[in-house]
């Protein structure tokens, strides 16, 4: 699946935003305005001015809607949520080549809030996945104690864990040890 750089960046941002939520197995990593500033800097979200509690609350709302897209059992449900996200953001597509990046599309209106920026750009990235018939690539980690979000970009759509070196390896080692105990007891 060929994904342009800006769409891939937006998908990475969606995943990282969703994984700040308490549901992904830890405390809320986006609990205050300073954490929101850190998130914005890490993801190079452009055009963001001063952030407030109101921005934080709006981003929490967007994060919850992204989680609904990942949890959607069919493309119609995912599309309905994505349509609400991008419509509420006042999507205004425009070509740009800022900060040394080649031409890419921004979907947010100039001067948009950080929540609208994320809803528009990230919502459109999710829209492209749904339009391509690839919604099953939007996943949650199969590790029973994890649940972190990820986008499966493997060729055969076989990725099961958010990180094969942590969750995947931990489960494989546990299964191996269980087999060894069973063999020793049997």
Secondary structure as UniProt FT lines:
FT   HELIX           5..18
FT   TURN            19..20
FT   HELIX           22..24
FT   TURN            29..30
FT   HELIX           33..42
FT   TURN            43..44
FT   TURN            46..47
FT   HELIX           53..71
FT   HELIX           75..88
FT   TURN            89..90
FT   STRAND          94..96
FT   TURN            99..100
FT   STRAND          104..106
FT   TURN            110..111
FT   HELIX           114..131
FT   TURN            132..133
FT   HELIX           135..137
FT   STRAND          138..140
FT   TURN            144..146
FT   STRAND          149..151
FT   TURN            155..156
FT   HELIX           164..168
FT   HELIX           169..185
//
